[in-house]
């Protein structure tokens, strides 16, 4: 029974969300769409390059490798 009541609450919440969405679309106002008419001064003109770290040096051979002659 608890699951049924939870499902009906969620169904009612979703229906309310869709009704608000329909009302917003009908009014023609959308808060999500924003197009600035003036370019943002904080936007860089050139792409930012990220320095690539150098490749790590190979590790020195272990004492076992030296003992086996795999140096």
PyMOL Python script that loads the backbone (N, CA, C, O; Angstrom):
from pymol import cmd

cmd.read_pdbstr("""\
ATOM      1  N   UNK A   1       0.800  -1.186   0.000  1.00  0.00           N
ATOM      2  CA  UNK A   1       0.000   0.000   0.000  1.00  0.00           C
ATOM      3  C   UNK A   1       0.850   1.261   0.000  1.00  0.00           C
ATOM      4  O   UNK A   1       0.487   2.251  -0.636  1.00  0.00           O
ATOM      5  N   UNK A   2       1.976   1.238   0.704  1.00  0.00           N
ATOM      6  CA  UNK A   2       2.816   2.435   0.751  1.00  0.00           C
ATOM      7  C   UNK A   2       3.357   2.761  -0.631  1.00  0.00           C
ATOM      8  O   UNK A   2       3.471   3.931  -0.996  1.00  0.00           O
ATOM      9  N   UNK A   3       3.691   1.728  -1.405  1.00  0.00           N
ATOM     10  CA  UNK A   3       4.218   1.972  -2.739  1.00  0.00           C
ATOM     11  C   UNK A   3       3.170   2.613  -3.627  1.00  0.00           C
ATOM     12  O   UNK A   3       3.501   3.487  -4.429  1.00  0.00           O
ATOM     13  N   UNK A   4       1.937   2.213  -3.510  1.00  0.00           N
ATOM     14  CA  UNK A   4       0.865   2.778  -4.318  1.00  0.00           C
ATOM     15  C   UNK A   4       0.686   4.263  -4.007  1.00  0.00           C
ATOM     16  O   UNK A   4       0.527   5.076  -4.917  1.00  0.00           O
ATOM     17  N   UNK A   5       0.712   4.619  -2.707  1.00  0.00           N
ATOM     18  CA  UNK A   5       0.530   6.022  -2.357  1.00  0.00           C
ATOM     19  C   UNK A   5       1.724   6.841  -2.854  1.00  0.00           C
ATOM     20  O   UNK A   5       1.552   7.983  -3.280  1.00  0.00           O
ATOM     21  N   UNK A   6       2.907   6.280  -2.806  1.00  0.00           N
ATOM     22  CA  UNK A   6       4.092   6.975  -3.301  1.00  0.00           C
ATOM     23  C   UNK A   6       4.000   7.189  -4.813  1.00  0.00           C
ATOM     24  O   UNK A   6       4.362   8.250  -5.321  1.00  0.00           O
ATOM     25  N   UNK A   7       3.517   6.182  -5.518  1.00  0.00           N
ATOM     26  CA  UNK A   7       3.354   6.306  -6.970  1.00  0.00           C
ATOM     27  C   UNK A   7       2.350   7.387  -7.323  1.00  0.00           C
ATOM     28  O   UNK A   7       2.569   8.156  -8.259  1.00  0.00           O
ATOM     29  N   UNK A   8       1.263   7.455  -6.591  1.00  0.00           N
ATOM     30  CA  UNK A   8       0.252   8.471  -6.905  1.00  0.00           C
ATOM     31  C   UNK A   8       0.783   9.866  -6.603  1.00  0.00           C
ATOM     32  O   UNK A   8       0.465  10.811  -7.326  1.00  0.00           O
ATOM     33  N   UNK A   9       1.587  10.018  -5.548  1.00  0.00           N
ATOM     34  CA  UNK A   9       2.183  11.320  -5.239  1.00  0.00           C
ATOM     35  C   UNK A   9       3.151  11.737  -6.349  1.00  0.00           C
ATOM     36  O   UNK A   9       3.152  12.894  -6.770  1.00  0.00           O
ATOM     37  N   UNK A  10       3.958  10.814  -6.812  1.00  0.00           N
ATOM     38  CA  UNK A  10       4.905  11.123  -7.881  1.00  0.00           C
ATOM     39  C   UNK A  10       4.175  11.443  -9.183  1.00  0.00           C
ATOM     40  O   UNK A  10       4.590  12.335  -9.923  1.00  0.00           O
ATOM     41  N   UNK A  11       3.098  10.726  -9.464  1.00  0.00           N
ATOM     42  CA  UNK A  11       2.317  10.977 -10.672  1.00  0.00           C
ATOM     43  C   UNK A  11       1.720  12.384 -10.616  1.00  0.00           C
ATOM     44  O   UNK A  11       1.727  13.105 -11.614  1.00  0.00           O
ATOM     45  N   UNK A  12       1.207  12.770  -9.455  1.00  0.00           N
ATOM     46  CA  UNK A  12       0.622  14.104  -9.298  1.00  0.00           C
ATOM     47  C   UNK A  12       1.698  15.184  -9.456  1.00  0.00           C
ATOM     48  O   UNK A  12       1.444  16.227 -10.059  1.00  0.00           O
ATOM     49  N   UNK A  13       2.895  14.938  -8.918  1.00  0.00           N
ATOM     50  CA  UNK A  13       3.985  15.909  -9.038  1.00  0.00           C
ATOM     51  C   UNK A  13       4.394  16.072 -10.493  1.00  0.00           C
ATOM     52  O   UNK A  13       4.611  17.193 -10.954  1.00  0.00           O
ATOM     53  N   UNK A  14       4.502  14.963 -11.223  1.00  0.00           N
ATOM     54  CA  UNK A  14       4.868  15.039 -12.639  1.00  0.00           C
ATOM     55  C   UNK A  14       3.805  15.749 -13.455  1.00  0.00           C
ATOM     56  O   UNK A  14       4.131  16.533 -14.346  1.00  0.00           O
ATOM     57  N   UNK A  15       2.547  15.487 -13.165  1.00  0.00           N
ATOM     58  CA  UNK A  15       1.476  16.164 -13.893  1.00  0.00           C
ATOM     59  C   UNK A  15       1.532  17.674 -13.655  1.00  0.00           C
ATOM     60  O   UNK A  15       1.305  18.457 -14.576  1.00  0.00           O
ATOM     61  N   UNK A  16       1.833  18.079 -12.426  1.00  0.00           N
ATOM     62  CA  UNK A  16       1.965  19.500 -12.121  1.00  0.00           C
ATOM     63  C   UNK A  16       3.127  20.122 -12.877  1.00  0.00           C
ATOM     64  O   UNK A  16       3.022  21.237 -13.387  1.00  0.00           O
ATOM     65  N   UNK A  17       4.251  19.385 -12.946  1.00  0.00           N
ATOM     66  CA  UNK A  17       5.410  19.885 -13.693  1.00  0.00           C
ATOM     67  C   UNK A  17       5.065  20.083 -15.157  1.00  0.00           C
ATOM     68  O   UNK A  17       5.423  21.102 -15.747  1.00  0.00           O
ATOM     69  N   UNK A  18       4.372  19.118 -15.750  1.00  0.00           N
ATOM     70  CA  UNK A  18       4.017  19.226 -17.165  1.00  0.00           C
ATOM     71  C   UNK A  18       3.014  20.344 -17.415  1.00  0.00           C
ATOM     72  O   UNK A  18       3.071  21.010 -18.448  1.00  0.00           O
ATOM     73  N   UNK A  19       2.097  20.553 -16.475  1.00  0.00           N
ATOM     74  CA  UNK A  19       1.143  21.659 -16.634  1.00  0.00           C
ATOM     75  C   UNK A  19       1.861  23.006 -16.597  1.00  0.00           C
ATOM     76  O   UNK A  19       1.543  23.900 -17.381  1.00  0.00           O
ATOM     77  N   UNK A  20       2.828  23.155 -15.689  1.00  0.00           N
ATOM     78  CA  UNK A  20       3.591  24.404 -15.627  1.00  0.00           C
ATOM     79  C   UNK A  20       4.418  24.594 -16.893  1.00  0.00           C
ATOM     80  O   UNK A  20       4.550  25.717 -17.380  1.00  0.00           O
ATOM     81  N   UNK A  21       4.974  23.516 -17.428  1.00  0.00           N
ATOM     82  CA  UNK A  21       5.749  23.599 -18.657  1.00  0.00           C
ATOM     83  C   UNK A  21       4.867  24.033 -19.823  1.00  0.00           C
ATOM     84  O   UNK A  21       5.260  24.887 -20.618  1.00  0.00           O
ATOM     85  N   UNK A  22       3.666  23.441 -19.927  1.00  0.00           N
ATOM     86  CA  UNK A  22       2.737  23.830 -20.984  1.00  0.00           C
ATOM     87  C   UNK A  22       2.346  25.299 -20.867  1.00  0.00           C
ATOM     88  O   UNK A  22       2.270  26.006 -21.872  1.00  0.00           O
ATOM     89  N   UNK A  23       2.100  25.757 -19.652  1.00  0.00           N
ATOM     90  CA  UNK A  23       1.708  27.149 -19.439  1.00  0.00           C
ATOM     91  C   UNK A  23       2.852  28.086 -19.820  1.00  0.00           C
ATOM     92  O   UNK A  23       2.619  29.145 -20.403  1.00  0.00           O
ATOM     93  N   UNK A  24       4.077  27.704 -19.495  1.00  0.00           N
ATOM     94  CA  UNK A  24       5.224  28.539 -19.832  1.00  0.00           C
ATOM     95  C   UNK A  24       5.418  28.606 -21.336  1.00  0.00           C
ATOM     96  O   UNK A  24       5.725  29.669 -21.877  1.00  0.00           O
ATOM     97  N   UNK A  25       5.241  27.473 -22.019  1.00  0.00           N
ATOM     98  CA  UNK A  25       5.402  27.463 -23.476  1.00  0.00           C
ATOM     99  C   UNK A  25       4.318  28.290 -24.155  1.00  0.00           C
ATOM    100  O   UNK A  25       4.583  28.954 -25.158  1.00  0.00           O
ATOM    101  N   UNK A  26       3.113  28.258 -23.624  1.00  0.00           N
ATOM    102  CA  UNK A  26       2.011  29.020 -24.213  1.00  0.00           C
ATOM    103  C   UNK A  26       2.203  30.512 -24.006  1.00  0.00           C
ATOM    104  O   UNK A  26       1.794  31.307 -24.852  1.00  0.00           O
ATOM    105  N   UNK A  27       2.819  30.911 -22.897  1.00  0.00           N
ATOM    106  CA  UNK A  27       3.021  32.335 -22.653  1.00  0.00           C
ATOM    107  C   UNK A  27       4.162  32.882 -23.502  1.00  0.00           C
ATOM    108  O   UNK A  27       4.279  34.096 -23.671  1.00  0.00           O
ATOM    109  N   UNK A  28       5.004  31.999 -24.037  1.00  0.00           N
ATOM    110  CA  UNK A  28       6.095  32.417 -24.917  1.00  0.00           C
ATOM    111  C   UNK A  28       7.321  32.885 -24.172  1.00  0.00           C
ATOM    112  O   UNK A  28       8.271  33.346 -24.806  1.00  0.00           O
ATOM    113  N   UNK A  29       7.346  32.790 -22.870  1.00  0.00           N
ATOM    114  CA  UNK A  29       8.497  33.211 -22.081  1.00  0.00           C
ATOM    115  C   UNK A  29       9.254  31.974 -21.655  1.00  0.00           C
ATOM    116  O   UNK A  29       8.693  31.044 -21.075  1.00  0.00           O
ATOM    117  N   UNK A  30      10.526  31.982 -21.951  1.00  0.00           N
ATOM    118  CA  UNK A  30      11.373  30.866 -21.544  1.00  0.00           C
ATOM    119  C   UNK A  30      12.556  31.417 -20.785  1.00  0.00           C
ATOM    120  O   UNK A  30      13.321  32.225 -21.313  1.00  0.00           O
ATOM    121  N   UNK A  31      12.708  30.986 -19.558  1.00  0.00           N
ATOM    122  CA  UNK A  31      13.825  31.456 -18.743  1.00  0.00           C
ATOM    123  C   UNK A  31      15.130  30.768 -19.135  1.00  0.00           C
ATOM    124  O   UNK A  31      16.214  31.289 -18.871  1.00  0.00           O
ATOM    125  N   UNK A  32      15.027  29.602 -19.761  1.00  0.00           N
ATOM    126  CA  UNK A  32      16.228  28.839 -20.067  1.00  0.00           C
ATOM    127  C   UNK A  32      16.974  29.409 -21.269  1.00  0.00           C
ATOM    128  O   UNK A  32      18.183  29.203 -21.381  1.00  0.00           O
ATOM    129  N   UNK A  33      16.302  30.113 -22.162  1.00  0.00           N
ATOM    130  CA  UNK A  33      16.941  30.634 -23.358  1.00  0.00           C
ATOM    131  C   UNK A  33      17.375  32.063 -23.099  1.00  0.00           C
ATOM    132  O   UNK A  33      16.554  32.928 -22.795  1.00  0.00           O
ATOM    133  N   UNK A  34      18.689  32.306 -23.224  1.00  0.00           N
ATOM    134  CA  UNK A  34      19.239  33.631 -23.021  1.00  0.00           C
ATOM    135  C   UNK A  34      20.361  33.824 -24.005  1.00  0.00           C
ATOM    136  O   UNK A  34      21.357  33.103 -23.973  1.00  0.00           O
ATOM    137  N   UNK A  35      20.205  34.792 -24.877  1.00  0.00           N
ATOM    138  CA  UNK A  35      21.242  35.085 -25.855  1.00  0.00           C
ATOM    139  C   UNK A  35      21.730  36.508 -25.633  1.00  0.00           C
ATOM    140  O   UNK A  35      20.995  37.458 -25.901  1.00  0.00           O
ATOM    141  N   UNK A  36      22.953  36.674 -25.149  1.00  0.00           N
ATOM    142  CA  UNK A  36      23.461  38.023 -24.911  1.00  0.00           C
ATOM    143  C   UNK A  36      23.710  38.750 -26.232  1.00  0.00           C
ATOM    144  O   UNK A  36      24.206  38.158 -27.191  1.00  0.00           O
ATOM    145  N   UNK A  37      23.365  40.031 -26.273  1.00  0.00           N
ATOM    146  CA  UNK A  37      23.576  40.810 -27.494  1.00  0.00           C
ATOM    147  C   UNK A  37      24.987  41.382 -27.536  1.00  0.00           C
ATOM    148  O   UNK A  37      25.480  41.731 -28.608  1.00  0.00           O
ATOM    149  N   UNK A  38      25.640  41.483 -26.383  1.00  0.00           N
ATOM    150  CA  UNK A  38      27.000  42.010 -26.301  1.00  0.00           C
ATOM    151  C   UNK A  38      27.929  40.844 -25.995  1.00  0.00           C
ATOM    152  O   UNK A  38      27.650  40.048 -25.099  1.00  0.00           O
ATOM    153  N   UNK A  39      29.045  40.734 -26.740  1.00  0.00           N
ATOM    154  CA  UNK A  39      29.964  39.631 -26.441  1.00  0.00           C
ATOM    155  C   UNK A  39      30.541  39.758 -25.036  1.00  0.00           C
ATOM    156  O   UNK A  39      30.774  40.861 -24.542  1.00  0.00           O
ATOM    157  N   UNK A  40      30.763  38.637 -24.418  1.00  0.00           N
ATOM    158  CA  UNK A  40      31.296  38.597 -23.059  1.00  0.00           C
ATOM    159  C   UNK A  40      32.764  38.990 -23.087  1.00  0.00           C
ATOM    160  O   UNK A  40      33.536  38.366 -23.816  1.00  0.00           O
ATOM    161  N   UNK A  41      33.187  40.000 -22.324  1.00  0.00           N
ATOM    162  CA  UNK A  41      34.599  40.405 -22.345  1.00  0.00           C
ATOM    163  C   UNK A  41      35.521  39.388 -21.680  1.00  0.00           C
ATOM    164  O   UNK A  41      36.737  39.453 -21.861  1.00  0.00           O
ATOM    165  N   UNK A  42      34.966  38.455 -20.918  1.00  0.00           N
ATOM    166  CA  UNK A  42      35.785  37.461 -20.225  1.00  0.00           C
ATOM    167  C   UNK A  42      36.099  36.248 -21.092  1.00  0.00           C
ATOM    168  O   UNK A  42      36.882  35.387 -20.692  1.00  0.00           O
ATOM    169  N   UNK A  43      35.501  36.175 -22.267  1.00  0.00           N
ATOM    170  CA  UNK A  43      35.737  35.040 -23.145  1.00  0.00           C
ATOM    171  C   UNK A  43      37.035  35.281 -23.910  1.00  0.00           C
ATOM    172  O   UNK A  43      37.214  36.336 -24.519  1.00  0.00           O
ATOM    173  N   UNK A  44      37.931  34.312 -23.877  1.00  0.00           N
ATOM    174  CA  UNK A  44      39.224  34.439 -24.552  1.00  0.00           C
ATOM    175  C   UNK A  44      39.036  34.330 -26.060  1.00  0.00           C
ATOM    176  O   UNK A  44      38.227  33.534 -26.537  1.00  0.00           O
ATOM    177  N   UNK A  45      39.777  35.122 -26.794  1.00  0.00           N
ATOM    178  CA  UNK A  45      39.713  35.083 -28.247  1.00  0.00           C
ATOM    179  C   UNK A  45      40.416  33.839 -28.794  1.00  0.00           C
ATOM    180  O   UNK A  45      39.930  33.210 -29.734  1.00  0.00           O
ATOM    181  N   UNK A  46      41.548  33.491 -28.209  1.00  0.00           N
ATOM    182  CA  UNK A  46      42.320  32.334 -28.670  1.00  0.00           C
ATOM    183  C   UNK A  46      42.052  31.154 -27.741  1.00  0.00           C
ATOM    184  O   UNK A  46      41.783  31.341 -26.554  1.00  0.00           O
ATOM    185  N   UNK A  47      42.125  29.962 -28.274  1.00  0.00           N
ATOM    186  CA  UNK A  47      41.940  28.799 -27.397  1.00  0.00           C
ATOM    187  C   UNK A  47      43.103  28.692 -26.411  1.00  0.00           C
ATOM    188  O   UNK A  47      44.249  29.001 -26.736  1.00  0.00           O
ATOM    189  N   UNK A  48      42.782  28.260 -25.232  1.00  0.00           N
ATOM    190  CA  UNK A  48      43.795  28.113 -24.191  1.00  0.00           C
ATOM    191  C   UNK A  48      44.491  26.773 -24.381  1.00  0.00           C
ATOM    192  O   UNK A  48      43.843  25.731 -24.484  1.00  0.00           O
ATOM    193  N   UNK A  49      45.821  26.813 -24.424  1.00  0.00           N
ATOM    194  CA  UNK A  49      46.581  25.578 -24.575  1.00  0.00           C
ATOM    195  C   UNK A  49      47.035  25.108 -23.202  1.00  0.00           C
ATOM    196  O   UNK A  49      47.488  25.902 -22.377  1.00  0.00           O
ATOM    197  N   UNK A  50      46.909  23.841 -22.976  1.00  0.00           N
ATOM    198  CA  UNK A  50      47.304  23.238 -21.715  1.00  0.00           C
ATOM    199  C   UNK A  50      48.652  22.568 -21.926  1.00  0.00           C
ATOM    200  O   UNK A  50      48.792  21.740 -22.826  1.00  0.00           O
ATOM    201  N   UNK A  51      49.655  22.914 -21.108  1.00  0.00           N
ATOM    202  CA  UNK A  51      50.963  22.291 -21.286  1.00  0.00           C
ATOM    203  C   UNK A  51      50.904  20.793 -20.984  1.00  0.00           C
ATOM    204  O   UNK A  51      50.254  20.353 -20.036  1.00  0.00           O
ATOM    205  N   UNK A  52      51.593  20.041 -21.805  1.00  0.00           N
ATOM    206  CA  UNK A  52      51.634  18.592 -21.640  1.00  0.00           C
ATOM    207  C   UNK A  52      52.836  18.259 -20.761  1.00  0.00           C
ATOM    208  O   UNK A  52      53.952  18.689 -21.054  1.00  0.00           O
ATOM    209  N   UNK A  53      52.624  17.502 -19.693  1.00  0.00           N
ATOM    210  CA  UNK A  53      53.765  17.160 -18.834  1.00  0.00           C
ATOM    211  C   UNK A  53      54.728  16.240 -19.577  1.00  0.00           C
ATOM    212  O   UNK A  53      54.308  15.435 -20.409  1.00  0.00           O
ATOM    213  N   UNK A  54      56.021  16.362 -19.275  1.00  0.00           N
ATOM    214  CA  UNK A  54      57.000  15.493 -19.951  1.00  0.00           C
ATOM    215  C   UNK A  54      56.792  14.040 -19.555  1.00  0.00           C
ATOM    216  O   UNK A  54      56.251  13.732 -18.493  1.00  0.00           O
ATOM    217  N   UNK A  55      57.232  13.165 -20.432  1.00  0.00           N
ATOM    218  CA  UNK A  55      57.105  11.729 -20.164  1.00  0.00           C
ATOM    219  C   UNK A  55      57.993  11.364 -18.978  1.00  0.00           C
ATOM    220  O   UNK A  55      59.107  11.873 -18.852  1.00  0.00           O
ATOM    221  N   UNK A  56      57.509  10.495 -18.125  1.00  0.00           N
ATOM    222  CA  UNK A  56      58.322  10.115 -16.967  1.00  0.00           C
ATOM    223  C   UNK A  56      59.557   9.329 -17.403  1.00  0.00           C
ATOM    224  O   UNK A  56      59.528   8.565 -18.368  1.00  0.00           O
ATOM    225  N   UNK A  57      60.632   9.540 -16.665  1.00  0.00           N
ATOM    226  CA  UNK A  57      61.870   8.808 -16.963  1.00  0.00           C
ATOM    227  C   UNK A  57      61.685   7.356 -16.532  1.00  0.00           C
ATOM    228  O   UNK A  57      60.984   7.072 -15.562  1.00  0.00           O
ATOM    229  N   UNK A  58      62.321   6.442 -17.264  1.00  0.00           N
ATOM    230  CA  UNK A  58      62.198   5.035 -16.852  1.00  0.00           C
ATOM    231  C   UNK A  58      62.825   4.829 -15.473  1.00  0.00           C
ATOM    232  O   UNK A  58      63.832   5.442 -15.121  1.00  0.00           O
ATOM    233  N   UNK A  59      62.205   3.966 -14.730  1.00  0.00           N
ATOM    234  CA  UNK A  59      62.695   3.682 -13.380  1.00  0.00           C
ATOM    235  C   UNK A  59      64.020   2.929 -13.470  1.00  0.00           C
ATOM    236  O   UNK A  59      64.224   2.142 -14.395  1.00  0.00           O
ATOM    237  N   UNK A  60      64.919   3.164 -12.521  1.00  0.00           N
ATOM    238  CA  UNK A  60      66.179   2.414 -12.517  1.00  0.00           C
ATOM    239  C   UNK A  60      65.885   0.932 -12.287  1.00  0.00           C
ATOM    240  O   UNK A  60      64.898   0.577 -11.642  1.00  0.00           O
ATOM    241  N   UNK A  61      66.740   0.087 -12.812  1.00  0.00           N
ATOM    242  CA  UNK A  61      66.482  -1.349 -12.647  1.00  0.00           C
ATOM    243  C   UNK A  61      66.517  -1.738 -11.170  1.00  0.00           C
ATOM    244  O   UNK A  61      67.286  -1.191 -10.381  1.00  0.00           O
ATOM    245  N   UNK A  62      65.683  -2.674 -10.830  1.00  0.00           N
ATOM    246  CA  UNK A  62      65.641  -3.133  -9.442  1.00  0.00           C
ATOM    247  C   UNK A  62      66.829  -4.047  -9.164  1.00  0.00           C
ATOM    248  O   UNK A  62      67.510  -4.495 -10.087  1.00  0.00           O
ATOM    249  N   UNK A  63      67.064  -4.310  -7.915  1.00  0.00           N
ATOM    250  CA  UNK A  63      68.191  -5.174  -7.537  1.00  0.00           C
ATOM    251  C   UNK A  63      67.993  -6.578  -8.083  1.00  0.00           C
ATOM    252  O   UNK A  63      68.963  -7.276  -8.376  1.00  0.00           O
ATOM    253  N   UNK A  64      66.714  -7.002  -8.224  1.00  0.00           N
ATOM    254  CA  UNK A  64      66.448  -8.343  -8.738  1.00  0.00           C
ATOM    255  C   UNK A  64      66.797  -8.413 -10.216  1.00  0.00           C
ATOM    256  O   UNK A  64      67.368  -9.404 -10.672  1.00  0.00           O
ATOM    257  N   UNK A  65      66.456  -7.358 -10.978  1.00  0.00           N
ATOM    258  CA  UNK A  65      66.800  -7.326 -12.396  1.00  0.00           C
ATOM    259  C   UNK A  65      68.305  -7.319 -12.584  1.00  0.00           C
ATOM    260  O   UNK A  65      68.836  -7.995 -13.465  1.00  0.00           O
ATOM    261  N   UNK A  66      68.989  -6.548 -11.748  1.00  0.00           N
ATOM    262  CA  UNK A  66      70.448  -6.519 -11.854  1.00  0.00           C
ATOM    263  C   UNK A  66      71.035  -7.876 -11.525  1.00  0.00           C
ATOM    264  O   UNK A  66      72.010  -8.300 -12.146  1.00  0.00           O
ATOM    265  N   UNK A  67      70.450  -8.566 -10.549  1.00  0.00           N
ATOM    266  CA  UNK A  67      70.952  -9.877 -10.142  1.00  0.00           C
ATOM    267  C   UNK A  67      70.747 -10.882 -11.284  1.00  0.00           C
ATOM    268  O   UNK A  67      71.603 -11.738 -11.511  1.00  0.00           O
ATOM    269  N   UNK A  68      69.638 -10.788 -11.993  1.00  0.00           N
ATOM    270  CA  UNK A  68      69.352 -11.680 -13.107  1.00  0.00           C
ATOM    271  C   UNK A  68      70.103 -11.288 -14.365  1.00  0.00           C
ATOM    272  O   UNK A  68      70.172 -12.074 -15.310  1.00  0.00           O
ATOM    273  N   UNK A  69      70.660 -10.100 -14.398  1.00  0.00           N
ATOM    274  CA  UNK A  69      71.388  -9.639 -15.577  1.00  0.00           C
ATOM    275  C   UNK A  69      70.483  -9.007 -16.609  1.00  0.00           C
ATOM    276  O   UNK A  69      70.842  -8.958 -17.785  1.00  0.00           O
ATOM    277  N   UNK A  70      69.314  -8.520 -16.209  1.00  0.00           N
ATOM    278  CA  UNK A  70      68.373  -7.929 -17.141  1.00  0.00           C
ATOM    279  C   UNK A  70      68.517  -6.403 -17.221  1.00  0.00           C
ATOM    280  O   UNK A  70      67.632  -5.735 -17.756  1.00  0.00           O
ATOM    281  N   UNK A  71      69.521  -5.888 -16.743  1.00  0.00           N
ATOM    282  CA  UNK A  71      69.779  -4.473 -16.674  1.00  0.00           C
ATOM    283  C   UNK A  71      69.400  -3.728 -17.836  1.00  0.00           C
ATOM    284  O   UNK A  71      69.580  -2.511 -17.874  1.00  0.00           O
TER     285      UNK A  71
END
""", "prot")
cmd.dss("prot")
cmd.show_as("cartoon", "prot")
cmd.util.cbc("prot")
cmd.orient("prot")
